[in-house]
Amino acid sequence: MTLRLSGVGYTHADGQAALQDIQLEIAKGERVAIIGPSGAGKTTLLRLLATHLQPHHGQYTLLDCEPWSLSVRTRQRLRARIGLIHQTPPLPPRQRVVTSVLAGRLGQWSLGRSLLSLLYPLDRQGAAAVLNRLDLADKLYQRCDQLSGGQLQRVGIARVLYQQPELILADEPVSAMDPVLASWSLNILNQEAARRQTTLLASLHAVELALEHFPRVLGVRDGRIMFDKATAQVSPAELDALYANEQLTGTPVAEPPLQQTLLIPRC
């Protein structure tokens, strides 16, 4: 298993339960979409899986480790095996695209190589190859603040593909793209994950994209997993129930986005 959660719960500082009794097992190489209304707990679940949040209840195993029994430094090593794709990628505005992509492996390189690569990109061919996969080869030396929102999201995808992690957690990775480009980008991401046997979890607002590109879907509402099924088995009635009366459930608690972790390079 890539991850196993048993009875996991998390409560916000104000006492509101964000996740309740989460039971979840995902095997190596599975590709899973997470859907549900705003404030359902999708991002909180991803933040917990990324070890940015510590669960308050239950048992949690990730990549054959119990993250919160590890030392801080060892947990940083574990995070280097996880790739994060953000709705708004945390890319320094004045940084060149090539440097942003190569930053995907900072947690795997020595301190010296990491610092040198920030000053002088060492694997330009590798960065160019993954950018070409996402139709961004001509942006290699462009500054990030000169890109559109959709292009920045594709750079974020490229950085994670260059990282070659064992687990990819994606939080609304195509929200700034038009429907055609979003579908195309998710297809590339799924192809690469399948080719490398990388486990992929993606939170998506667009239900049609989840059903089109992922073989397994989790429906999350009010901090609980309402269904966990093969995509072909998800019925319209279940989708209607998942999103029913969304506007009547009160103002959802804003979920902080996934945060980029500063990885400690290998010594």
RALINKA-V62588 format. One record per backbone hydrogen bond with DSSP energy under -1.0 kcal/mol. CO is the residue of the C=O (numbers start at 1). NH is the residue of the N-H. E is the energy in kcal/mol with one decimal. If there is no record, write none. Layout:
co=CO nh=NH e=E
co=CO nh=NH e=E
This chain:
co=2 nh=63 e=-3.7
co=3 nh=26 e=-2.2
co=4 nh=61 e=-2.6
co=5 nh=24 e=-2.5
co=6 nh=59 e=-2.4
co=8 nh=22 e=-2.9
co=9 nh=56 e=-2.4
co=9 nh=57 e=-1.5
co=10 nh=18 e=-2.5
co=10 nh=19 e=-2.1
co=12 nh=15 e=-2.1
co=16 nh=12 e=-3.0
co=19 nh=10 e=-1.8
co=22 nh=8 e=-1.9
co=24 nh=5 e=-3.2
co=26 nh=2 e=-2.1
co=26 nh=3 e=-1.7
co=27 nh=30 e=-1.9
co=30 nh=200 e=-2.7
co=32 nh=202 e=-2.2
co=33 nh=218 e=-3.0
co=34 nh=204 e=-2.3
co=35 nh=220 e=-3.0
co=37 nh=40 e=-1.6
co=40 nh=223 e=-2.7
co=41 nh=45 e=-2.3
co=42 nh=46 e=-2.0
co=43 nh=47 e=-2.7
co=44 nh=48 e=-2.1
co=45 nh=49 e=-2.3
co=46 nh=50 e=-1.9
co=47 nh=52 e=-2.6
co=47 nh=53 e=-1.0
co=48 nh=51 e=-1.5
co=57 nh=9 e=-1.4
co=59 nh=6 e=-2.5
co=61 nh=4 e=-2.4
co=62 nh=65 e=-1.5
co=65 nh=62 e=-3.2
co=66 nh=69 e=-2.4
co=67 nh=70 e=-1.1
co=71 nh=75 e=-2.5
co=72 nh=76 e=-1.7
co=73 nh=77 e=-1.6
co=74 nh=78 e=-1.9
co=75 nh=79 e=-2.1
co=76 nh=80 e=-1.3
co=78 nh=81 e=-1.7
co=79 nh=82 e=-1.8
co=81 nh=166 e=-2.1
co=81 nh=167 e=-1.4
co=83 nh=169 e=-3.0
co=85 nh=171 e=-2.8
co=89 nh=91 e=-2.3
co=92 nh=95 e=-1.7
co=93 nh=145 e=-2.5
co=95 nh=144 e=-2.4
co=96 nh=100 e=-2.1
co=97 nh=101 e=-2.4
co=98 nh=102 e=-2.2
co=99 nh=103 e=-1.4
co=101 nh=104 e=-1.8
co=102 nh=105 e=-1.9
co=103 nh=106 e=-1.5
co=105 nh=108 e=-1.7
co=105 nh=109 e=-1.1
co=109 nh=266 e=-1.2
co=110 nh=114 e=-2.5
co=111 nh=115 e=-2.4
co=112 nh=116 e=-2.2
co=113 nh=117 e=-2.5
co=114 nh=118 e=-1.6
co=115 nh=119 e=-1.2
co=116 nh=120 e=-3.6
co=123 nh=127 e=-2.1
co=124 nh=128 e=-2.7
co=125 nh=129 e=-2.2
co=126 nh=130 e=-1.7
co=127 nh=131 e=-2.1
co=128 nh=132 e=-2.4
co=129 nh=133 e=-1.3
co=131 nh=136 e=-2.8
co=132 nh=135 e=-1.7
co=136 nh=139 e=-2.2
co=137 nh=140 e=-1.1
co=139 nh=142 e=-1.3
co=140 nh=98 e=-2.1
co=142 nh=97 e=-2.4
co=143 nh=146 e=-1.7
co=144 nh=147 e=-1.7
co=148 nh=152 e=-2.4
co=149 nh=153 e=-1.9
co=150 nh=154 e=-1.8
co=151 nh=155 e=-2.1
co=152 nh=156 e=-2.2
co=153 nh=157 e=-1.9
co=154 nh=158 e=-2.6
co=155 nh=159 e=-2.5
co=156 nh=160 e=-1.5
co=157 nh=161 e=-2.4
co=158 nh=162 e=-2.4
co=159 nh=163 e=-1.7
co=160 nh=164 e=-1.5
co=166 nh=199 e=-1.9
co=167 nh=83 e=-3.3
co=168 nh=201 e=-2.6
co=169 nh=85 e=-2.6
co=170 nh=203 e=-3.0
co=172 nh=175 e=-1.1
co=174 nh=177 e=-1.6
co=178 nh=182 e=-2.9
co=179 nh=183 e=-2.2
co=180 nh=184 e=-2.2
co=181 nh=185 e=-2.7
co=182 nh=186 e=-2.3
co=183 nh=187 e=-1.9
co=184 nh=188 e=-1.9
co=185 nh=189 e=-2.4
co=186 nh=190 e=-2.6
co=187 nh=191 e=-2.4
co=188 nh=192 e=-2.5
co=189 nh=193 e=-2.2
co=190 nh=194 e=-2.6
co=191 nh=195 e=-2.6
co=192 nh=196 e=-2.0
co=193 nh=198 e=-2.7
co=199 nh=168 e=-2.9
co=200 nh=32 e=-3.2
co=201 nh=170 e=-2.9
co=202 nh=34 e=-2.9
co=203 nh=172 e=-2.0
co=205 nh=207 e=-1.0
co=206 nh=210 e=-1.6
co=207 nh=211 e=-2.5
co=208 nh=212 e=-1.6
co=209 nh=213 e=-2.1
co=210 nh=214 e=-1.7
co=215 nh=231 e=-2.2
co=216 nh=33 e=-2.5
co=217 nh=229 e=-2.2
co=218 nh=35 e=-2.8
co=219 nh=226 e=-3.2
co=219 nh=227 e=-1.2
co=221 nh=224 e=-1.9
co=223 nh=20 e=-3.1
co=224 nh=221 e=-2.4
co=227 nh=219 e=-2.8
co=229 nh=217 e=-2.9
co=230 nh=233 e=-2.0
co=231 nh=234 e=-1.5
co=235 nh=239 e=-1.8
co=236 nh=240 e=-2.5
co=237 nh=241 e=-2.2
co=238 nh=242 e=-2.0
co=239 nh=243 e=-1.8
co=243 nh=246 e=-1.3
co=245 nh=248 e=-1.8
co=246 nh=249 e=-1.1
